[in-house]
């Protein structure tokens, strides 16, 4: 499949010139995010997140499995991401791109390895039955900053999901339908958010970093820094894959900005979840 052409030289010069004056093509400030839009589906754990024209669908489902002998008291969490040619003609079906691998690894670090979900709470019968929670990420449209959008969709889907109530009598496990007993929410230790900043080659000349880059800004950036943290100032992941070098003071300044944005996102998520529950007839707890 042919790849789209690279930005032309006049286009690069125009964008670089605008950024030196702290101007962006979409009118945002340098450290301003696109407003996230959360849409919930008919099933619990089905969430579509949109950052501008970037759209990501996240879906959570669970099934009961036998745990591995190494972790008999912990449930399983797996994350699968899919970037098809529907999102962008840069992605080829059936072939994982470098960007898809990077996003999958980052989601695994942010949502699974940071212990966002309490794995011990997923244990039903030690060594015999545990819940296997599977998070599937589908990128519907790529207009820049897929990672932040996918991470936000994933954590909201985990908060929105409800697993069936389980009753254990001896070695017998009974799974109750949601119509019989209220489904149970996943136990979350914290709610991490991922925020990506773009840096440009002439940062010394006065070009400041920008938050939530668009596709064009990502293409022209000389480096990306992704910070994952929660509203309680707990840092989970800092990822910088190459690019221009950054001084420690620059990284600390970026983290301070990310903390404020994470608190804003936390309020947006809680507000959206409350609005969704008001329109549902299912009993939740």
C-alpha positions in Angstrom: 0.0 0.0 0.0 1.5 3.4 -1.0 2.5 5.6 1.9 1.3 9.2 2.0 3.9 11.8 0.9 6.1 13.6 3.4 5.3 17.2 4.3 6.7 19.6 1.7 9.5 22.1 2.4 7.1 25.1 2.4 4.8 23.3 4.7 7.6 22.5 7.1 8.9 26.0 7.1 5.4 27.4 7.7 4.8 25.1 10.7 8.2 25.7 12.2 7.7 29.5 11.8 4.3 29.3 13.5 5.6 27.2 16.4 8.4 29.7 17.0 5.7 32.2 17.7 3.8 29.7 19.9 1.1 29.4 17.3 -0.5 26.1 16.2 -2.5 25.4 13.0 -5.6 24.4 14.9 -5.6 27.5 17.1 -4.7 25.7 20.4 -2.1 26.9 22.9 1.1 25.1 23.1 0.2 23.2 26.2 -3.5 22.8 25.4 -5.1 19.4 24.8 -7.9 18.7 22.4 -11.1 18.2 24.4 -11.7 14.4 24.9 -15.1 13.0 24.0 -16.2 9.8 25.6 -19.0 7.7 24.1 -20.3 4.6 25.9 -21.8 1.6 24.1 -24.8 -0.6 25.1 -22.5 -3.1 26.8 -20.5 -2.4 30.0 -16.8 -1.9 29.1 -17.4 -0.6 25.6 -16.0 3.0 25.2 -15.1 5.1 22.3 -12.7 8.0 22.9 -12.1 10.9 20.5 -9.3 13.5 20.7 -10.2 15.8 17.8 -10.4 13.5 14.8 -8.4 10.8 16.5 -10.8 8.0 17.5 -10.1 4.9 19.5 -12.5 2.1 20.5 -11.8 0.1 23.7 -13.7 -3.0 24.7 -13.2 -5.1 27.9 -14.5 -8.6 28.4 -13.7 -11.3 31.0 -13.8 -15.0 31.3 -12.9 -17.5 34.0 -9.7 -19.6 33.4 -7.2 -21.7 35.4 -4.3 -19.6 36.6 -0.7 -20.4 35.8 1.1 -22.3 38.6 3.5 -19.4 39.1 0.7 -17.0 40.1 -2.1 -19.1 41.7 -3.6 -16.1 43.5 -3.7 -13.5 40.8 -6.0 -13.0 37.8 -4.8 -12.3 34.3 -4.9 -9.1 32.3 -4.0 -9.0 28.6 -4.0 -6.0 26.2 -4.4 -6.3 22.5 -4.2 -3.4 20.1 -5.2 -3.3 16.4 -4.1 -0.6 13.9 -5.7 -1.3 10.6 -5.7 0.6 7.3 -9.1 2.0 8.4 -7.2 4.3 10.8 -4.7 5.4 8.2 -3.3 4.2 4.9 0.1 4.1 6.6 -0.8 0.8 8.3 -0.8 -2.4 6.4 -3.3 -5.2 7.4 -1.7 -8.3 8.9 1.6 -6.6 9.5 2.4 -4.9 12.8 4.1 -1.6 12.3 6.7 -0.1 14.6 4.1 2.4 15.9 1.7 -0.4 16.7 4.4 -2.3 18.7 5.3 0.9 20.5 1.7 1.6 21.5 1.0 -1.9 22.6 4.1 -1.9 24.8 3.3 1.5 26.3 -0.3 0.4 27.0 1.0 -2.7 28.7 3.3 -0.6 30.9 0.7 2.0 31.8 -2.4 -0.2 32.3 -1.0 -3.6 33.4 2.5 -3.3 34.8 1.6 -0.2 36.8 -0.9 -2.4 38.8 -3.8 -0.2 37.9 -6.1 -3.2 38.3 -5.8 -5.3 41.5 -5.0 -8.7 40.2 -5.5 -10.5 43.5 -9.2 -9.3 43.5 -9.6 -11.3 40.3 -8.9 -14.6 42.1 -12.0 -16.7 42.6 -10.6 -20.1 43.8 -6.9 -20.2 44.6 -5.0 -22.2 41.9 -8.3 -23.2 40.2 -10.3 -20.3 38.9 -9.4 -16.7 38.2 -10.8 -14.0 36.0 -9.0 -13.2 32.7 -9.6 -9.6 31.7 -9.0 -8.8 28.1 -8.7 -5.2 26.8 -8.9 -4.8 23.1 -8.0 -1.5 21.5 -9.2 -0.6 17.9 -7.8 2.6 16.4 -10.6 3.9 14.1 -8.9 7.1 12.9 -5.4 8.5 13.3 -5.2 12.3 13.4 -2.2 12.4 15.8 -1.4 11.3 19.3 -3.0 7.8 19.2 -1.2 6.7 22.3 -2.9 9.2 24.7 -6.3 8.5 23.1 -5.8 4.7 23.4 -4.6 5.0 27.0 -7.6 7.1 28.0 -10.0 4.8 26.2 -8.5 1.8 27.9 -8.6 3.1 31.5 -12.1 4.4 31.1 -13.2 1.0 29.7 -11.7 -0.8 32.7 -13.6 1.6 35.0 -16.8 1.2 33.1 -16.6 -2.7 32.9 -18.5 -4.9 35.4 -17.9 -8.6 35.8 -20.6 -11.0 36.9 -21.0 -11.8 40.6 -19.5 -15.2 41.6 -20.5 -17.5 44.5 -18.1 -20.1 45.8 -19.3 -23.0 47.9 -16.5 -25.5 48.6 -15.0 -26.2 45.2 -18.1 -25.3 43.3 -18.2 -22.0 41.5 -21.4 -20.4 40.4 -21.5 -17.4 38.0 -24.6 -15.3 38.4 -26.2 -13.5 35.5 -26.4 -9.7 35.9 -30.2 -10.0 36.0 -29.9 -12.2 39.1 -27.2 -10.3 41.0 -25.6 -6.9 40.4 -22.3 -7.1 38.5 -19.1 -6.1 40.3 -16.7 -3.4 39.3 -13.0 -4.1 38.9 -10.9 -3.1 41.9 -8.5 -0.3 40.7 -5.5 0.9 42.6 -5.2 4.2 40.7 -6.2 5.8 37.3 -3.2 6.5 35.2 -3.3 8.9 32.2 -0.8 9.2 29.4 0.3 12.6 28.1 2.6 13.1 25.1 4.7 16.1 24.4 6.5 17.0 21.1 9.8 18.7 20.9 11.3 20.3 17.8 14.9 20.6 16.5 15.3 24.3 17.1 14.1 24.3 20.7 17.1 26.5 21.6 15.9 29.1 19.2 12.7 29.6 21.1 10.3 26.8 20.0 8.6 25.5 23.1 7.3 21.9 23.5 3.7 21.3 22.8 1.1 18.9 24.2 -1.1 16.5 22.3 0.5 16.8 18.9 -1.5 16.4 15.7 -0.4 14.0 12.9 1.5 16.8 11.1 3.2 17.9 14.3 4.2 14.4 15.2 5.7 14.0 11.7 7.8 17.1 12.0 8.8 16.7 15.7 12.4 15.9 16.5 11.3 13.9 19.6 8.4 12.8 21.7 8.2 12.4 25.4 5.3 10.4 26.9 4.5 10.7 30.6 2.0 8.4 32.4 0.9 9.4 35.8 -2.3 9.8 37.9 -4.0 12.7 39.6 -2.2 11.9 42.9 1.2 12.8 41.4 2.3 9.2 41.2 4.6 8.8 38.2 4.1 5.5 36.3 6.0 5.6 33.1 8.3 8.1 31.3 9.1 7.1 27.7 11.4 8.9 25.3 12.4 6.9 22.2 15.3 8.9 20.7 15.0 12.4 19.5 16.6 15.7 20.7 18.2 15.5 24.2 16.4 17.1 27.1 17.8 18.6 30.3 16.5 17.3 33.6 14.9 20.7 34.3 12.9 20.4 31.1 11.7 16.9 32.0 10.6 18.1 35.5 8.8 21.1 34.0 6.9 18.7 31.7 5.9 16.5 34.6 4.5 19.5 36.5 2.3 20.3 33.4 1.3 16.6 33.1 0.1 16.6 36.7 -2.3 19.4 36.2 -3.6 17.9 32.9 -4.0 14.5 34.6 -6.2 16.1 37.3 -8.4 17.7 34.6 -8.7 14.4 32.8 -9.7 12.6 36.0 -12.6 15.1 36.5 -13.7 14.6 32.9 -13.7 10.8 33.2 -15.6 10.8 36.5 -18.2 13.2 35.1 -18.7 11.1 32.0 -19.1 7.9 34.0 -21.7 9.4 36.3 -23.7 10.7 33.3 -23.6 7.3 31.7 -24.8 5.4 34.8 -27.8 7.8 35.1 -29.2 6.4 31.8 -28.7 2.7 32.6 -31.2 0.4 34.3 -28.6 -2.1 35.4 -27.9 -2.2 39.1 -24.3 -1.5 39.8 -22.1 -1.4 42.9 
